Structures are given as C-alpha cells and as structure tokens.
Amino acid sequence: MVNLTLYGGVEEVGGNKVLLEDKSTKIFLDFGTSFAGEAVYFQWPELRPSNIDDLFKTKVLPRFNNFYKFSGGKPFVDAILVSHAHKDHYGYTPLVREDIPVYTGRYTRNLIKIRNRTYYQTWDKKVSHLEFKEVKTGKDIVIKDIVVSPFAVDHSVPGAHAFIIRTSVGTIVYTGDFRMSGFKNVLTKSFVKQLKNEDIKCMICEGTNLAKEPREADKHKLPSEKDVGRKTDYIADKTDDLIIYDGSPVDLDRVRTVAEVAKKHGRKLVIESRLAYILLQTERTGLLEGLPGKGDFLIYLNRLKEKGRDKYVEVFGVGRINHEKKMIEDPELSDEWFVWGPDGREKILKHPEEYLVYTTNGIYMMIQFKPVDSGIPGTYIYGKAEPYSEEQAFTYEKLKNWIKLCGLKMKFSHTSGHCSPEQLGVILKEVCPEILIPIHTENPELFVGLIDSNSTRMILPKVGERLEIK
C-alpha cells in the first residue's frame, strides 16, 4: 500500500506539497509556497511571517519532526522532488534541513540559485545549504523502495519536469505543471506518449485552467507562444509611443519573443534589474541559448532613496544591494547600459517611441515612471501566463486602476503555462489512469467532465488527508 497526503495545492493554484509513502520510503513531490494560504493571514509588506512558527500557527506549513532546519534525529523524508523553478513549487524548500536531498533538473537548480541572489537573504530565502541532485529524462533515480523516471515537459519556465514513480502498488504519475502551447511542446508530447505505454495506478494531475467562469484576462488568452509573438508584433506596429510589456517571472521564452519584436521595430529593450540579472547569469552559465545577453538590452535600476532623505534623491551606485550591486560592480557591464533616476526615466518619456520596457511587475514600473501631473504616453501589454495566481503579487483590479491612472492603452498578448481543459481531457482519456487526484486547481470537481468515469476513479483530496492507494 502507498499513502499520499496533499499538504498544499488542494483547491488552490500552487502550493504543491505531496507526501508519498511506500514501505520505508518517504518523498515529497514539490514543496512550494502557498500564496493563497499566506494571503488569508498575511499582507506584504506590513504583515508577513517573521519565522517558521508563524507559518505553523496559521497551518500554512505542515509541521513535522526532524524535517526543517536546525532539527535533529533521522530525517523525516528521504528526498524532495522539485518539478520546476516557480516558487509555488519550490518556495518552502529553503526551510528544509541540509541532509534531505532535493532532486530537480539542472535548469531548475540553477534558476533557483540565480533567483535567490536577487532576494534579501531573510530567514525563509537561503538555499546555500540545500543538497541539489540533478535529474534528467532517460535516467532513472532509485530512492530506497521506489524508482523515479523524470520527464522534461514544456512550461512557462525552462527546465520543468514531470515524474513517473514506480511503487509497490504500481505506477504513480505526478505531472507538475505542463502545457502543449509552448515552443518545446514536443517534450510534453513525448511525456504523454510514454504515459500511454504505462499501466498507471494513480495520476496526480494539475488543472490550473479549469474554471467555472473565465476571468477577464483569460478571455484574451492566445493559443500558443507563436501567437504571442505575432500579436505583440502587431501591437508594436500600431503603437507610436512607449510599450510596457508585463510578463511572468522567469518566463524566458516570453523574454526571447518580446526581444525579437523590439529588435524588429527598432526599439531599445529596457529590462527591469531583477529579470536582467537572471538573463545575464543565464547567459554566463550557458543555461539557455537564444536569449538576449550583454549589450542587447538596457538595465532599469529601481528607485532608490539616499539614506536619511525623505524623498528620492537617486544615485547610481551608493546604497544598491543584492543583484543591482552585483551588476553595477560587474566589469563586463558598461555604465551606459543602465537606466536609472529621474533623468533616465525622463529620457524614455521624452522619446517613448524608441523604447520597449519589459517588466514582471507592471504596477511597480508604472508607479516609478508616471510623472506627478501627467500620464504615460503609450500602451501597456498584459503578458502574464496566469492572472491572479502563482507568483503574481498584486490584484488584477489594482493593475487596471494604475493603467487607467497613467492613461495607458491596455492590450493583451499572452498564453497559458498550462494545458487547456480540452487538452487535459484528451490526455486523460488516452492515458486512462485507474485513479485521478486533481491538484493545482481552484476547481478540482471540473475534472469529472474530462475523464471516462467507467475506467478512471477520481478522488477529491482534503488538505492533510491520508489517501490509501492499493
């Protein structure tokens, strides 16, 4: 018998934490931040957890002995499998003790480490103690009583993996997050092809796009990443002023697409500092090819107050920390590649037709660029892979308020990082698992319309409920 316990991802998008127990083996499938759970009790920046006990008190984080940092005794689990580098799948792993190995793909490991350097190194962010072990398609992993076959899949962040797990009761599949609409959809197709050859006892499947009513931004979703390129190109062709493109964190395929549009239309690409740092480190490590690199874009440095001042009197290097400090001090980066301060923003606003600004936080960018007594001439393009969920920090309504306040025209050019309901239905009927457990969805009950109930039994889990798979 195998036991499965979902400590996150139940009736929420993200926060995946699935404990799998088989004989003497215990592993976690992802160990992600629950943004929805934290939002019930906390509000950044005024009210946020200041130590691990705050997460225990609110039951956002499951409590185990011998699992978290600074605990002793035999480790609670044998390993954690992390599917990809979105925080709703790995965000709580920094809290885990150092002798529990974290299995993940090379891209995911490197992106987690690169992203970590852009954060304040608070109690919940440090990953330097973690032991990462690399996984890749075609190379099985043996963890005591189970064998894990990793499969690369396409998602809105590079390096995502699903896992096929051989247990004492049969094959269990954990999809992580996956899609059919990206440039690397051949990876997902290969994964699904393999599933058709398996006798699957249980499938833990994400359902992000299952919705009772489509949300406003969802109505504008495009079928594929190629369509995003065409639509963004069309918008740029019709726009004579500034373009602000607001994309998802670490959606590097989208960065490549938008960079190509900027180049085609002769616009200077300006990228916010956090994402710029990720791109530069990705280039330096040879992590991915085809992305814009040194000299291909300008780096926007955030507003910075001089210490002791009650207004922004910005300077280039003094007071910069983390990734901005590293880039400013990097001898390979020219000072001319940085945009900062009132003069930098004014230069862009005086010649808006010459620039395309790429951000992952549109509200923050608009707050910084908007003059006190006027708006911003141009177009805001909504390019988030998924609205209101995963790693988005602000509500959609606040976003629209700022777009209106700035006088920007709002356009949409995005596609999903996840399978559509129709695609999920085809996959589930072809794969035909004996048991289906929905995860990473606000509407798990909608899976019932996607399965053949004569051959697949669906279990709707509750948080912390132990499910017996026989």
N, C-alpha and C positions, 0 to 999 in steps of 0.2 A: 504494500500500500504506500502511496505517495500522498503527502499532505501539502496543500497550497494555502497560503494565508496572504491576502492582499491588505497591506497596511497603507496603501495610497493608490490613486488612480481610479477609485471607485466613485462613479457619478461625478467625476471632475476630469478636466483635461490636464493631464500631467500629474506629478507627484508619485509616479510609479515606484512601488516598493513591494515586490512579490517574494515571499519566503517559500522556497521549495525544500521539502524534507523527504529524503529517500533513504531508508535504513539509517546508517550512521552519518549520512551526508546532509549538510545544510548549506544552501547557497541563496543569495539574494539576486533576483533579476531586477536590475536597476535599484538605485537608492536616491530618488530625486526629491527636490524641493516641492512642497505642496503650496503653491502660490494662493490657491483658493482657500486652503485651510488657514494659512497665516493671515489672510485678509480678514477673516472673521474676528480676529483678536488684535491684530497689529495694523499700523498705518505708517509707512515710511514717509519722512524721517522722524516724525515726532514720537512715535510709539513703535518700537521694534524689539525683538528679543535680544537680550544682552548676554545670555549664557544658555547653555543647553537645558538647564532646568526650566527656563521659560517655555521651551518647546515641549517639554514633558508635561508641564502644568496644563497646557492647552490641548494636550493629546494630539498635537500636530505631528510629533515624532514618537514612534513606538519606543517603549522602554525595555531594554534587555540588559542582563548582566553580562559582563565580560565581552562587550561589543564596542563600546565607544572609547575614545582616547582616555588615557590615564586609568583605565580599569586593569585588573589583574586576572589571573586564572586562565583556564583553557578558553580560547576564542569561541564565541557563541556560534559563528558560522565558519565554513571552510573557505568561502570566496564570495566575491560580489562580481556579477557580470554587468557591465555598463554598455548599453546599446549605442549611445551617441552623446555628442557634446552639447546638449541642451540641458540647462540647469534643472528642469523638471524631471530629468532622468539621472543626473549625477550630483545635484546640488548639495545633498547631505553627506556625501562620502567624505568630505574633509573632517567630519566629526568622528570617523571610524578609526579604530586603533591601527597601528602600523603593521602588525603581523597578520592582518587579513588581506590577502592579495586581491587586487582589483584587475579583472580581466577585461580588456577592451581593445579596439583596433588602434593601429599606430596613429592614424589621423586624429582619432578621438583623444587619445592620450596627449598628443602634442597640443591640440587645440585647448584642452582643459588647462594645461600648464601655461600656455600663452595667455589665455583669457584671465587666468589667475593673477598674472603680473599686472593687469590693469585695474585690479581692485585694491582697496585698502586692506591690509593684512590683519583683519579683525579675527576674533575667536572662531568664526564659522567659515573662514575662507582658505586657510592654509592647506596646501596639498603636498608640500615637500616631503612629508613623512610617509606618504602612501607608496605602496609597492605595486607598480603597474606591470602587468604581464600582457604581452601582445597576442592578439588573436587575428586570424585571417581565414578567408574561405579556403576550404580544402584541407585544413589542418585541424584535426580533432583535438580536444582538450580532455584529459582524464582528471576528474576531481573525485577521488575516492570511489564511491559506488556508481557514479554516473559518467557518461561520456557526452561532451557538448560539441556539436558541429556548428561553428559560426558561419553565417552567410551575409556577405555585404549586400545592402539594399540601398535604393535611392531615397533620399530625404532632403529637406531644405537645409541641411548641414552636411558637409562631406564626411565620409567615413562611418556612416551608420551601419549597424549590424543587427540581424535577427539571429535567434538561437534555436537550433533543433537539439533537444535534450533526450538522450536515451536513458530511461529509468527502468526500475524493476517491474513496473506495470505497463510499460510501453513508451511510445514516443510522445513527448510534450513539446509544443512549439510556442515560443514567445516571439511575437512579431516586432517588438519595439515600435518605432514609428517608421512607416514606409509609404511610398507613393508610386504611381505609374506615370506621372506627368512631367518628370524631370529629364535632364539631358542624359542621365545614366539609368533610365528606366529598364535597360537590359539587365541590370543587376537584380531588380525586383522580379523581372520575368523569369530569370534563372532560379531565383529562390522559390517562386511559385511552382515552376516546373519540377523542382526537387520534391516539393510537398506532395505533388500528385503521385509520386512514386513511393510515398511513405504511408504506412498504416498508422494514422495519427489518433492517439488516445485522447489527447486534450490540446486545444489551441487557445492560448491567451492572446486575444486579438484587439488591437487598438481600433477605435471608431470615432475619431475626432470629428469627422464631418457629418455624423448622424445628428440631425437637428429636426425638431418639430416644426419650427418656423425659421426660414433663412434670415440671418442677421443682415443688416443693411449692407455692410461691406461684402458679405458673401454673395450678394446678388450680382456683384461685378466681377466675380472670380473668372479667370480665363482658363481654358482647358489645359494649357501646358506652359512650360518655361519659354518655349519658342514663341508662343503667342504674346508673352510678356515683352519680349524683345520687339516684336512688331508693333505692339500698342505703344510702348514707350517711345519708339522711333516716330510714330505718327504724332504723338503729343508734342514731341520736341520740334517736329517740322511745322507745327501750327502755333508755336509759342515764341514770342519775340522778347520775353522778359526772363527773369530768374526762374529756374526749375529747382524745386526741393523734392528729392526723392526719399521717401521714408520706408526703409526696408527692415527686415527682421535681423536680429543679432546673428552673426556668423553664417548668414545665407550667402556664401561666397559665390555660388552660381549666379545669384542675382547681381552681385557686385560686378562680375565679369560682363553680364548683359548690359547693365547701365553704363559701364565704362566704354563699351563699344558704341553705344548710342551717343555719348558725349563726344567721342572722337570723331564719329561720322559727321556730327553737326558743328564741329569746330569749337566746342565749348570746353573750357577748363574744368576738369573734375576736381571738386573740393570734397574731402572725406573727413568726417569727424575723427578726433585723435584716437579714440579707443579702437575703432574699426581700422584706422590707418595702421596702428601698431600691430594689430593682428595680421593685416596684409603683409607688412614688412617682415614680420617674423616668419610668416608662412613662406615668403619668398626666400628668406635667408636659410631656412631649414630644408628647402626643396620639397615642402609638404605637398604642394599642388602646383600644377603648371597652368599657364594661360591667364593668370590674374594680373591686374595692374601692379607694377612694382615701383621701385625708386625712380622718381622723376616723372612718373606717369600721372601723378595727382598732387594737389596741394593739400597740406595737413592743417585742419582747423583746430586751433587750441582754444579750449573753453575760457570763458570769462574768469578772471582771477583778481580778487581784491588784494592790494598790498596790506600786509599785516598792520592793524591799528587804524585803518581807514574805514569810514562808514559809507564809502561809495567806491565804485570800480575805477581805480587808477591803475590800469593794467601795464604790466611789464612782460618782457619776453621770457626771461629765464628765472628770475627770482621767485621763489615760492612754489614752483612747479614740482610735482611729486609723481611717483609711480611711472606709468608709461610715458607721460608727457616729458618728464625729466629725462628719461632714458633716450627719447628721440632727440630732444634738444642737444644733449651731450654726445650724440652719435656722430662721429667724424665723417661718416658716409652720407649724412643728410645735410644738404645745403640750407642755410638760413632762408634763402629765397623760396623754399618750398613750404614755408609755414605762413598761415594766415592767422592773425591774432589782433586783439584790441580793437578799439573804435575805428582806427584808420583802416584796418584790414576789412572790417565789415562794411565800412563806408565805400571802400574801393569796389566791392562787389555790388553794392546797391546803386552805385553811380553807373555801372556798366553791367546790368543784370543779364543782358542777352549773351554775355560772354561766359557765363558760369552755369554749372550744374552741381548742386550741393547734395551729397549723399549722406544721410543720417540714419541712425536706428532709433532716434528719439526726436520725432518731429516737433513736439511741443517745446522741448528744451531749446531746439535750434531756432524756432520762431521767437521765443522769449528773448534770445540773445540778439537776433537780427532786427527785430521790429524797432524803428525809431519811436520816441515818445509820442510825437504828434502826427505821425503818418503811418501808412501801411507798408507792405512789401509788394512791389510790382512783380507779379509772376504767378506761377502755378505750383500747387502742392500736389504731388502724386502719392497716393496711398499704395504702398507696396508690401504691406505685411503679409506673410504667408498665412497667418491665422490671427484674426482680430480677437480682442478681449481675453486672450488666453495665453498659455505657455509663458513666454518671458516678457510680455508687454506690461509696462509699468503703469500706464495711465488709462483711464476710461475713454472709450470712443466719443462720448459726448463732450468731454473736455477738449479732445482733439478738434472736434468740429467747431467749438466755441473759439478756439485760438485761430483757426483758419479764417473764420468769419471776421474776427477782430483785426487780423492782418490784411484783410481784403484780398486774399489769395483765391484763385480759382481751384476748386478741388476736382482732381481726376483720379481714376483708379487704374492700376496696372499691376496685377498680382495673380498668382496661382497658389494652390494649396501645397503644403508639405506632406499631405496625407492623401490616401485613396478616397475617391468619391464613394458614396453609398452604392452606386451601380457597380463600380469596380470591385468593391468588397463583396457584393452579392455574387458576382461571377466567381471570384476566388474561393469563397466559402463553399459554394455548390460543387466546384471542381475538386477541391481538396477533401471536402466531406469529413471533417473531424467527428469523432464519436461524441466529444464534449466540447462546447464552446464557452469560454469565460470572457466576457467583454471587459475592456479596461481603457483608460484614457478617453473617456467619453462622458458627456453630461446626460446622455440618453441611452443607456445600455439596453433598455427594453426594445428599442427600434431594431436591434439585431434580429429579432424574431421574424421580421419580414424578409430577411436576407438568407435564411438557412432553409434547408429541407428538414422539416421537423420529424420526418419519418426516419431519418438516419442520423441527425445531429440533435443532441440534447443540450439546451442552454442552461447554464447556471448563473444567476444574478447574485454576485457575492456581496457581502457586507464587510465593512472595514473591520479587520481583526478576526473575522470568522474563519475557522479552520475547515477547509474543504478536503474531504477524503476522496482520492482518485484510486479506484480499484481496477 
